[in-house]
Every structure is written in C-alpha cells, then in structure tokens.
Amino acid sequence: MNKTELIAAVAAKSDLTKKDTEKFLSAFEDVVTKALVKNEKVQLVGFVTIDVVQRAEREGRNPQTGKPMKIPASKAARFKVGKKLRDAVNGK
C-alpha cells in the first residue's frame, strides 16, 4: 500500500475527505519526525513504538572490491511492533 492508497483507505474508514486525511497524515509524519530528531520516543500503545538508536562505528567490506572499510557511526529509527498488531498479523 502506498501513501495515496493509505489516504484513500483512511478517508473511507473515517468519513473524512481525502484532503483532510492527507493533511492529517502529513502532520503526523512531521510530528513523528521532529520527535525522533529530538531523540524522543513515539509510542502508540498496542500498535508500534518508534525510537532512535545509535549505531557504533564498525568495519565492513566494499562489495565491489572486497576491501575492508570503516562504516561511520550513525543514528537509525527503530520500530517495535506492539502486541495488538503482532497478534492481528499472526491471526490471534
């Protein structure tokens, strides 16, 4: 499902217009992004928890040459699925 399909599905389910749903989704993306930039955790209980983790510098290999190379430290968003969503996916 892409963003356009998501907007259409949410609009149909919630009796909102597609335009209002798109505004909500854009605002949601913006709020979550800003929270993660500030190293805050976003938690939707039962659905998903999103937080930022620090990855240490490590050694990898260049796939073209096979030579060792350093992969710099970085931050990444981590998604943890909530119990309600996990159970729904597993048919429980």
Biopython code that builds the backbone (N, CA, C, O; Angstrom):
import numpy as np
from Bio.PDB.StructureBuilder import StructureBuilder

atoms = [
    (1, "MET", "N", (0.850, -1.171, 0.000)),
    (1, "MET", "CA", (0.000, 0.000, 0.000)),
    (1, "MET", "C", (0.892, 1.229, 0.000)),
    (1, "MET", "O", (1.775, 1.364, 0.848)),
    (2, "ASN", "N", (0.662, 2.123, -0.951)),
    (2, "ASN", "CA", (1.437, 3.361, -0.983)),
    (2, "ASN", "C", (0.660, 4.481, -0.276)),
    (2, "ASN", "O", (-0.442, 4.262, 0.226)),
    (3, "LYS", "N", (1.240, 5.660, -0.246)),
    (3, "LYS", "CA", (0.649, 6.766, 0.517)),
    (3, "LYS", "C", (-0.742, 7.139, -0.016)),
    (3, "LYS", "O", (-1.659, 7.383, 0.768)),
    (4, "THR", "N", (-0.897, 7.183, -1.323)),
    (4, "THR", "CA", (-2.183, 7.545, -1.919)),
    (4, "THR", "C", (-3.262, 6.527, -1.548)),
    (4, "THR", "O", (-4.389, 6.898, -1.221)),
    (5, "GLU", "N", (-2.906, 5.241, -1.601)),
    (5, "GLU", "CA", (-3.852, 4.192, -1.235)),
    (5, "GLU", "C", (-4.192, 4.255, 0.253)),
    (5, "GLU", "O", (-5.335, 4.017, 0.642)),
    (6, "LEU", "N", (-3.200, 4.574, 1.081)),
    (6, "LEU", "CA", (-3.431, 4.714, 2.522)),
    (6, "LEU", "C", (-4.394, 5.863, 2.798)),
    (6, "LEU", "O", (-5.321, 5.722, 3.595)),
    (7, "ILE", "N", (-4.180, 6.987, 2.148)),
    (7, "ILE", "CA", (-5.055, 8.148, 2.331)),
    (7, "ILE", "C", (-6.486, 7.796, 1.931)),
    (7, "ILE", "O", (-7.428, 8.142, 2.644)),
    (8, "ALA", "N", (-6.658, 7.117, 0.803)),
    (8, "ALA", "CA", (-8.000, 6.738, 0.342)),
    (8, "ALA", "C", (-8.668, 5.771, 1.324)),
    (8, "ALA", "O", (-9.858, 5.900, 1.611)),
    (9, "ALA", "N", (-7.905, 4.807, 1.835)),
    (9, "ALA", "CA", (-8.467, 3.820, 2.771)),
    (9, "ALA", "C", (-8.865, 4.471, 4.088)),
    (9, "ALA", "O", (-9.940, 4.186, 4.615)),
    (10, "VAL", "N", (-8.018, 5.336, 4.623)),
    (10, "VAL", "CA", (-8.327, 6.007, 5.882)),
    (10, "VAL", "C", (-9.504, 6.955, 5.705)),
    (10, "VAL", "O", (-10.364, 7.044, 6.581)),
    (11, "ALA", "N", (-9.551, 7.662, 4.587)),
    (11, "ALA", "CA", (-10.671, 8.572, 4.322)),
    (11, "ALA", "C", (-11.987, 7.801, 4.269)),
    (11, "ALA", "O", (-12.993, 8.251, 4.818)),
    (12, "ALA", "N", (-11.984, 6.655, 3.618)),
    (12, "ALA", "CA", (-13.211, 5.853, 3.525)),
    (12, "ALA", "C", (-13.631, 5.307, 4.887)),
    (12, "ALA", "O", (-14.822, 5.257, 5.193)),
    (13, "LYS", "N", (-12.677, 4.905, 5.693)),
    (13, "LYS", "CA", (-12.963, 4.309, 7.005)),
    (13, "LYS", "C", (-13.420, 5.358, 8.026)),
    (13, "LYS", "O", (-14.212, 5.052, 8.917)),
    (14, "SER", "N", (-12.923, 6.591, 7.896)),
    (14, "SER", "CA", (-13.165, 7.596, 8.928)),
    (14, "SER", "C", (-14.185, 8.661, 8.541)),
    (14, "SER", "O", (-14.457, 9.562, 9.336)),
    (15, "ASP", "N", (-14.747, 8.583, 7.361)),
    (15, "ASP", "CA", (-15.698, 9.593, 6.864)),
    (15, "ASP", "C", (-15.074, 10.980, 6.761)),
    (15, "ASP", "O", (-15.785, 11.984, 6.815)),
    (16, "LEU", "N", (-13.758, 11.043, 6.615)),
    (16, "LEU", "CA", (-13.073, 12.311, 6.351)),
    (16, "LEU", "C", (-12.856, 12.433, 4.851)),
    (16, "LEU", "O", (-12.902, 11.440, 4.125)),
    (17, "THR", "N", (-12.620, 13.652, 4.396)),
    (17, "THR", "CA", (-12.293, 13.821, 2.983)),
    (17, "THR", "C", (-10.849, 13.383, 2.760)),
    (17, "THR", "O", (-10.057, 13.316, 3.700)),
    (18, "LYS", "N", (-10.523, 13.092, 1.528)),
    (18, "LYS", "CA", (-9.142, 12.713, 1.205)),
    (18, "LYS", "C", (-8.194, 13.867, 1.514)),
    (18, "LYS", "O", (-7.065, 13.651, 1.953)),
    (19, "LYS", "N", (-8.659, 15.092, 1.284)),
    (19, "LYS", "CA", (-7.827, 16.266, 1.541)),
    (19, "LYS", "C", (-7.526, 16.394, 3.041)),
    (19, "LYS", "O", (-6.387, 16.659, 3.423)),
    (20, "ASP", "N", (-8.540, 16.206, 3.883)),
    (20, "ASP", "CA", (-8.338, 16.271, 5.334)),
    (20, "ASP", "C", (-7.443, 15.130, 5.821)),
    (20, "ASP", "O", (-6.599, 15.314, 6.698)),
    (21, "THR", "N", (-7.644, 13.962, 5.240)),
    (21, "THR", "CA", (-6.830, 12.811, 5.618)),
    (21, "THR", "C", (-5.374, 13.041, 5.231)),
    (21, "THR", "O", (-4.465, 12.698, 5.988)),
    (22, "GLU", "N", (-5.153, 13.619, 4.057)),
    (22, "GLU", "CA", (-3.784, 13.916, 3.618)),
    (22, "GLU", "C", (-3.129, 14.943, 4.540)),
    (22, "GLU", "O", (-1.948, 14.817, 4.861)),
    (23, "LYS", "N", (-3.890, 15.965, 4.972)),
    (23, "LYS", "CA", (-3.367, 16.959, 5.926)),
    (23, "LYS", "C", (-2.978, 16.283, 7.240)),
    (23, "LYS", "O", (-1.917, 16.557, 7.801)),
    (24, "PHE", "N", (-3.855, 15.393, 7.724)),
    (24, "PHE", "CA", (-3.562, 14.685, 8.968)),
    (24, "PHE", "C", (-2.303, 13.840, 8.831)),
    (24, "PHE", "O", (-1.432, 13.874, 9.700)),
    (25, "LEU", "N", (-2.203, 13.086, 7.745)),
    (25, "LEU", "CA", (-1.051, 12.205, 7.566)),
    (25, "LEU", "C", (0.245, 13.009, 7.451)),
    (25, "LEU", "O", (1.272, 12.605, 7.997)),
    (26, "SER", "N", (0.206, 14.129, 6.754)),
    (26, "SER", "CA", (1.394, 14.985, 6.647)),
    (26, "SER", "C", (1.781, 15.555, 8.009)),
    (26, "SER", "O", (2.962, 15.609, 8.352)),
    (27, "ALA", "N", (0.788, 15.978, 8.777)),
    (27, "ALA", "CA", (1.061, 16.500, 10.121)),
    (27, "ALA", "C", (1.623, 15.405, 11.019)),
    (27, "ALA", "O", (2.548, 15.651, 11.794)),
    (28, "PHE", "N", (1.070, 14.194, 10.919)),
    (28, "PHE", "CA", (1.547, 13.057, 11.704)),
    (28, "PHE", "C", (3.015, 12.761, 11.371)),
    (28, "PHE", "O", (3.834, 12.581, 12.273)),
    (29, "GLU", "N", (3.343, 12.711, 10.076)),
    (29, "GLU", "CA", (4.729, 12.474, 9.654)),
    (29, "GLU", "C", (5.660, 13.546, 10.225)),
    (29, "GLU", "O", (6.750, 13.238, 10.708)),
    (30, "ASP", "N", (5.224, 14.800, 10.165)),
    (30, "ASP", "CA", (6.043, 15.916, 10.648)),
    (30, "ASP", "C", (6.276, 15.824, 12.152)),
    (30, "ASP", "O", (7.400, 16.008, 12.618)),
    (31, "VAL", "N", (5.225, 15.543, 12.909)),
    (31, "VAL", "CA", (5.337, 15.461, 14.374)),
    (31, "VAL", "C", (6.247, 14.297, 14.781)),
    (31, "VAL", "O", (7.096, 14.453, 15.658)),
    (32, "VAL", "N", (6.072, 13.141, 14.151)),
    (32, "VAL", "CA", (6.906, 11.977, 14.472)),
    (32, "VAL", "C", (8.362, 12.263, 14.118)),
    (32, "VAL", "O", (9.258, 11.958, 14.905)),
    (33, "THR", "N", (8.608, 12.839, 12.953)),
    (33, "THR", "CA", (9.980, 13.156, 12.533)),
    (33, "THR", "C", (10.646, 14.112, 13.507)),
    (33, "THR", "O", (11.791, 13.895, 13.903)),
    (34, "LYS", "N", (9.944, 15.167, 13.898)),
    (34, "LYS", "CA", (10.519, 16.138, 14.836)),
    (34, "LYS", "C", (10.809, 15.507, 16.188)),
    (34, "LYS", "O", (11.822, 15.819, 16.813)),
    (35, "ALA", "N", (9.935, 14.627, 16.645)),
    (35, "ALA", "CA", (10.154, 13.951, 17.925)),
    (35, "ALA", "C", (11.402, 13.069, 17.848)),
    (35, "ALA", "O", (12.210, 13.064, 18.776)),
    (36, "LEU", "N", (11.565, 12.332, 16.762)),
    (36, "LEU", "CA", (12.725, 11.454, 16.622)),
    (36, "LEU", "C", (14.021, 12.244, 16.490)),
    (36, "LEU", "O", (15.060, 11.820, 16.996)),
    (37, "VAL", "N", (13.969, 13.382, 15.818)),
    (37, "VAL", "CA", (15.155, 14.241, 15.710)),
    (37, "VAL", "C", (15.603, 14.702, 17.090)),
    (37, "VAL", "O", (16.797, 14.876, 17.332)),
    (38, "LYS", "N", (14.638, 14.901, 18.005)),
    (38, "LYS", "CA", (14.958, 15.309, 19.389)),
    (38, "LYS", "C", (15.239, 14.104, 20.293)),
    (38, "LYS", "O", (15.294, 14.246, 21.514)),
    (39, "ASN", "N", (15.415, 12.921, 19.696)),
    (39, "ASN", "CA", (15.668, 11.671, 20.420)),
    (39, "ASN", "C", (14.532, 11.293, 21.370)),
    (39, "ASN", "O", (14.770, 10.657, 22.397)),
    (40, "GLU", "N", (13.319, 11.673, 21.039)),
    (40, "GLU", "CA", (12.161, 11.300, 21.833)),
    (40, "GLU", "C", (11.558, 10.005, 21.269)),
    (40, "GLU", "O", (11.727, 9.693, 20.090)),
    (41, "LYS", "N", (10.875, 9.281, 22.103)),
    (41, "LYS", "CA", (10.209, 8.041, 21.693)),
    (41, "LYS", "C", (8.762, 8.351, 21.336)),
    (41, "LYS", "O", (8.099, 9.132, 22.018)),
    (42, "VAL", "N", (8.277, 7.733, 20.257)),
    (42, "VAL", "CA", (6.877, 7.855, 19.860)),
    (42, "VAL", "C", (6.239, 6.492, 20.101)),
    (42, "VAL", "O", (6.671, 5.489, 19.533)),
    (43, "GLN", "N", (5.204, 6.458, 20.949)),
    (43, "GLN", "CA", (4.608, 5.189, 21.332)),
    (43, "GLN", "C", (3.101, 5.228, 21.110)),
    (43, "GLN", "O", (2.396, 6.055, 21.689)),
    (44, "LEU", "N", (2.621, 4.323, 20.266)),
    (44, "LEU", "CA", (1.195, 4.115, 20.076)),
    (44, "LEU", "C", (0.919, 2.743, 20.678)),
    (44, "LEU", "O", (1.127, 1.718, 20.028)),
    (45, "VAL", "N", (0.454, 2.730, 21.911)),
    (45, "VAL", "CA", (0.320, 1.504, 22.695)),
    (45, "VAL", "C", (-0.482, 0.452, 21.932)),
    (45, "VAL", "O", (-1.575, 0.717, 21.431)),
    (46, "GLY", "N", (0.086, -0.729, 21.859)),
    (46, "GLY", "CA", (-0.543, -1.843, 21.170)),
    (46, "GLY", "C", (-0.250, -1.889, 19.684)),
    (46, "GLY", "O", (-0.470, -2.915, 19.039)),
    (47, "PHE", "N", (0.249, -0.780, 19.128)),
    (47, "PHE", "CA", (0.482, -0.716, 17.685)),
    (47, "PHE", "C", (1.968, -0.696, 17.348)),
    (47, "PHE", "O", (2.478, -1.633, 16.733)),
    (48, "VAL", "N", (2.664, 0.362, 17.746)),
    (48, "VAL", "CA", (4.086, 0.487, 17.401)),
    (48, "VAL", "C", (4.774, 1.462, 18.347)),
    (48, "VAL", "O", (4.161, 2.409, 18.840)),
    (49, "THR", "N", (6.057, 1.212, 18.590)),
    (49, "THR", "CA", (6.917, 2.148, 19.297)),
    (49, "THR", "C", (8.073, 2.469, 18.370)),
    (49, "THR", "O", (8.713, 1.568, 17.829)),
    (50, "ILE", "N", (8.341, 3.754, 18.187)),
    (50, "ILE", "CA", (9.433, 4.190, 17.324)),
    (50, "ILE", "C", (10.401, 4.992, 18.178)),
    (50, "ILE", "O", (10.006, 5.933, 18.866)),
    (51, "ASP", "N", (11.671, 4.612, 18.129)),
    (51, "ASP", "CA", (12.686, 5.386, 18.838)),
    (51, "ASP", "C", (13.956, 5.418, 18.005)),
    (51, "ASP", "O", (14.032, 4.808, 16.939)),
    (52, "VAL", "N", (14.949, 6.135, 18.503)),
    (52, "VAL", "CA", (16.213, 6.304, 17.786)),
    (52, "VAL", "C", (17.291, 5.525, 18.522)),
    (52, "VAL", "O", (17.409, 5.606, 19.745)),
    (53, "VAL", "N", (18.076, 4.770, 17.762)),
    (53, "VAL", "CA", (19.204, 4.030, 18.330)),
    (53, "VAL", "C", (20.498, 4.521, 17.690)),
    (53, "VAL", "O", (20.524, 4.932, 16.530)),
    (54, "GLN", "N", (21.556, 4.467, 18.468)),
    (54, "GLN", "CA", (22.876, 4.867, 17.993)),
    (54, "GLN", "C", (23.611, 3.620, 17.527)),
    (54, "GLN", "O", (23.742, 2.655, 18.280)),
    (55, "ARG", "N", (24.085, 3.635, 16.299)),
    (55, "ARG", "CA", (24.889, 2.531, 15.777)),
    (55, "ARG", "C", (26.356, 2.918, 15.875)),
    (55, "ARG", "O", (26.753, 4.001, 15.447)),
    (56, "ALA", "N", (27.155, 2.026, 16.439)),
    (56, "ALA", "CA", (28.584, 2.286, 16.604)),
    (56, "ALA", "C", (29.301, 2.172, 15.264)),
    (56, "ALA", "O", (28.813, 1.540, 14.327)),
    (57, "GLU", "N", (30.476, 2.803, 15.199)),
    (57, "GLU", "CA", (31.312, 2.645, 14.020)),
    (57, "GLU", "C", (31.730, 1.183, 13.923)),
    (57, "GLU", "O", (32.027, 0.541, 14.931)),
    (58, "ARG", "N", (31.748, 0.672, 12.709)),
    (58, "ARG", "CA", (32.133, -0.730, 12.537)),
    (58, "ARG", "C", (32.867, -0.908, 11.222)),
    (58, "ARG", "O", (32.903, -0.014, 10.377)),
    (59, "GLU", "N", (33.453, -2.089, 11.072)),
    (59, "GLU", "CA", (34.185, -2.379, 9.853)),
    (59, "GLU", "C", (33.321, -3.242, 8.941)),
    (59, "GLU", "O", (32.689, -4.202, 9.382)),
    (60, "GLY", "N", (33.308, -2.884, 7.674)),
    (60, "GLY", "CA", (32.567, -3.652, 6.683)),
    (60, "GLY", "C", (33.457, -3.920, 5.491)),
    (60, "GLY", "O", (34.668, -3.707, 5.547)),
    (61, "ARG", "N", (32.867, -4.379, 4.433)),
    (61, "ARG", "CA", (33.622, -4.656, 3.208)),
    (61, "ARG", "C", (32.962, -3.960, 2.028)),
    (61, "ARG", "O", (31.737, -3.913, 1.925)),
    (62, "ASN", "N", (33.787, -3.421, 1.143)),
    (62, "ASN", "CA", (33.295, -2.839, -0.086)),
    (62, "ASN", "C", (32.810, -3.992, -0.965)),
    (62, "ASN", "O", (33.607, -4.873, -1.287)),
    (63, "PRO", "N", (31.542, -4.022, -1.365)),
    (63, "PRO", "CA", (31.028, -5.155, -2.125)),
    (63, "PRO", "C", (31.664, -5.303, -3.514)),
    (63, "PRO", "O", (31.681, -6.403, -4.068)),
    (64, "GLN", "N", (32.183, -4.218, -4.077)),
    (64, "GLN", "CA", (32.791, -4.304, -5.409)),
    (64, "GLN", "C", (34.217, -4.821, -5.354)),
    (64, "GLN", "O", (34.632, -5.611, -6.203)),
    (65, "THR", "N", (34.973, -4.372, -4.347)),
    (65, "THR", "CA", (36.386, -4.742, -4.287)),
    (65, "THR", "C", (36.694, -5.773, -3.212)),
    (65, "THR", "O", (37.714, -6.458, -3.286)),
    (66, "GLY", "N", (35.832, -5.889, -2.223)),
    (66, "GLY", "CA", (36.080, -6.808, -1.118)),
    (66, "GLY", "C", (37.029, -6.254, -0.074)),
    (66, "GLY", "O", (37.333, -6.928, 0.910)),
    (67, "LYS", "N", (37.497, -5.036, -0.277)),
    (67, "LYS", "CA", (38.442, -4.426, 0.670)),
    (67, "LYS", "C", (37.696, -3.966, 1.930)),
    (67, "LYS", "O", (36.550, -3.524, 1.857)),
    (68, "PRO", "N", (38.365, -4.076, 3.090)),
    (68, "PRO", "CA", (37.750, -3.590, 4.333)),
    (68, "PRO", "C", (37.574, -2.078, 4.298)),
    (68, "PRO", "O", (38.376, -1.359, 3.701)),
    (69, "MET", "N", (36.517, -1.609, 4.942)),
    (69, "MET", "CA", (36.266, -0.167, 5.036)),
    (69, "MET", "C", (35.547, 0.116, 6.343)),
    (69, "MET", "O", (34.872, -0.750, 6.899)),
    (70, "LYS", "N", (35.701, 1.328, 6.820)),
    (70, "LYS", "CA", (35.033, 1.735, 8.057)),
    (70, "LYS", "C", (33.651, 2.278, 7.712)),
    (70, "LYS", "O", (33.491, 3.089, 6.801)),
    (71, "ILE", "N", (32.671, 1.816, 8.455)),
    (71, "ILE", "CA", (31.309, 2.336, 8.340)),
    (71, "ILE", "C", (31.120, 3.260, 9.536)),
    (71, "ILE", "O", (31.181, 2.806, 10.678)),
    (72, "PRO", "N", (30.892, 4.551, 9.293)),
    (72, "PRO", "CA", (30.819, 5.508, 10.404)),
    (72, "PRO", "C", (29.626, 5.271, 11.323)),
    (72, "PRO", "O", (28.638, 4.647, 10.936)),
    (73, "ALA", "N", (29.739, 5.777, 12.536)),
    (73, "ALA", "CA", (28.634, 5.715, 13.495)),
    (73, "ALA", "C", (27.456, 6.501, 12.929)),
    (73, "ALA", "O", (27.639, 7.486, 12.214)),
    (74, "SER", "N", (26.250, 6.055, 13.257)),
    (74, "SER", "CA", (25.057, 6.742, 12.760)),
    (74, "SER", "C", (23.881, 6.482, 13.690)),
    (74, "SER", "O", (23.936, 5.628, 14.576)),
    (75, "LYS", "N", (22.830, 7.235, 13.465)),
    (75, "LYS", "CA", (21.582, 7.029, 14.192)),
    (75, "LYS", "C", (20.589, 6.401, 13.230)),
    (75, "LYS", "O", (20.645, 6.635, 12.023)),
    (76, "ALA", "N", (19.675, 5.597, 13.775)),
    (76, "ALA", "CA", (18.644, 4.967, 12.950)),
    (76, "ALA", "C", (17.346, 4.887, 13.735)),
    (76, "ALA", "O", (17.353, 4.758, 14.959)),
    (77, "ALA", "N", (16.233, 4.966, 13.019)),
    (77, "ALA", "CA", (14.925, 4.789, 13.651)),
    (77, "ALA", "C", (14.690, 3.296, 13.838)),
    (77, "ALA", "O", (14.974, 2.494, 12.948)),
    (78, "ARG", "N", (14.165, 2.929, 15.012)),
    (78, "ARG", "CA", (13.866, 1.525, 15.309)),
    (78, "ARG", "C", (12.369, 1.417, 15.562)),
    (78, "ARG", "O", (11.791, 2.197, 16.318)),
    (79, "PHE", "N", (11.759, 0.437, 14.915)),
    (79, "PHE", "CA", (10.332, 0.192, 15.058)),
    (79, "PHE", "C", (10.136, -1.101, 15.831)),
    (79, "PHE", "O", (10.697, -2.139, 15.481)),
    (80, "LYS", "N", (9.338, -1.025, 16.881)),
    (80, "LYS", "CA", (8.972, -2.223, 17.643)),
    (80, "LYS", "C", (7.460, -2.387, 17.524)),
    (80, "LYS", "O", (6.699, -1.481, 17.865)),
    (81, "VAL", "N", (7.040, -3.539, 17.043)),
    (81, "VAL", "CA", (5.621, -3.802, 16.848)),
    (81, "VAL", "C", (4.972, -4.092, 18.200)),
    (81, "VAL", "O", (5.524, -4.824, 19.022)),
    (82, "GLY", "N", (3.797, -3.509, 18.418)),
    (82, "GLY", "CA", (3.049, -3.725, 19.651)),
    (82, "GLY", "C", (2.308, -5.057, 19.641)),
    (82, "GLY", "O", (2.122, -5.664, 18.586)),
    (83, "LYS", "N", (1.892, -5.503, 20.808)),
    (83, "LYS", "CA", (1.250, -6.805, 20.964)),
    (83, "LYS", "C", (-0.037, -6.924, 20.150)),
    (83, "LYS", "O", (-0.274, -7.952, 19.515)),
    (84, "LYS", "N", (-0.859, -5.895, 20.163)),
    (84, "LYS", "CA", (-2.134, -5.940, 19.439)),
    (84, "LYS", "C", (-1.910, -6.146, 17.941)),
    (84, "LYS", "O", (-2.597, -6.955, 17.317)),
    (85, "LEU", "N", (-0.956, -5.420, 17.364)),
    (85, "LEU", "CA", (-0.650, -5.557, 15.946)),
    (85, "LEU", "C", (-0.013, -6.918, 15.642)),
    (85, "LEU", "O", (-0.352, -7.563, 14.650)),
    (86, "ARG", "N", (0.894, -7.337, 16.492)),
    (86, "ARG", "CA", (1.571, -8.646, 16.312)),
    (86, "ARG", "C", (0.530, -9.772, 16.329)),
    (86, "ARG", "O", (0.569, -10.673, 15.492)),
    (87, "ASP", "N", (-0.398, -9.712, 17.287)),
    (87, "ASP", "CA", (-1.439, -10.737, 17.372)),
    (87, "ASP", "C", (-2.352, -10.713, 16.142)),
    (87, "ASP", "O", (-2.746, -11.768, 15.645)),
    (88, "ALA", "N", (-2.688, -9.520, 15.650)),
    (88, "ALA", "CA", (-3.537, -9.414, 14.470)),
    (88, "ALA", "C", (-2.854, -10.008, 13.239)),
    (88, "ALA", "O", (-3.489, -10.709, 12.452)),
    (89, "VAL", "N", (-1.579, -9.732, 13.076)),
    (89, "VAL", "CA", (-0.822, -10.262, 11.944)),
    (89, "VAL", "C", (-0.721, -11.782, 12.009)),
    (89, "VAL", "O", (-0.757, -12.462, 10.983)),
    (90, "ASN", "N", (-0.596, -12.303, 13.223)),
    (90, "ASN", "CA", (-0.482, -13.746, 13.425)),
    (90, "ASN", "C", (-1.835, -14.456, 13.506)),
    (90, "ASN", "O", (-1.888, -15.662, 13.744)),
    (91, "GLY", "N", (-2.912, -13.724, 13.312)),
    (91, "GLY", "CA", (-4.242, -14.327, 13.288)),
    (91, "GLY", "C", (-4.765, -14.744, 14.646)),
    (91, "GLY", "O", (-5.567, -15.674, 14.731)),
    (92, "LYS", "N", (-4.338, -14.089, 15.706)),
    (92, "LYS", "CA", (-4.799, -14.450, 17.061)),
    (92, "LYS", "C", (-5.926, -13.560, 17.493)),
    (92, "LYS", "O", (-6.443, -13.712, 18.600)),
]
sb = StructureBuilder()
sb.init_structure("model")
sb.init_model(0)
sb.init_chain("A")
sb.init_seg("    ")
for serial, (resi, resn, name, xyz) in enumerate(atoms, 1):
    if name == "N":
        sb.init_residue(resn, " ", resi, " ")
    sb.init_atom(name, np.array(xyz, "f"), 0.0, 1.0, " ", f" {name:<3s}", serial, name[0])
structure = sb.get_structure()
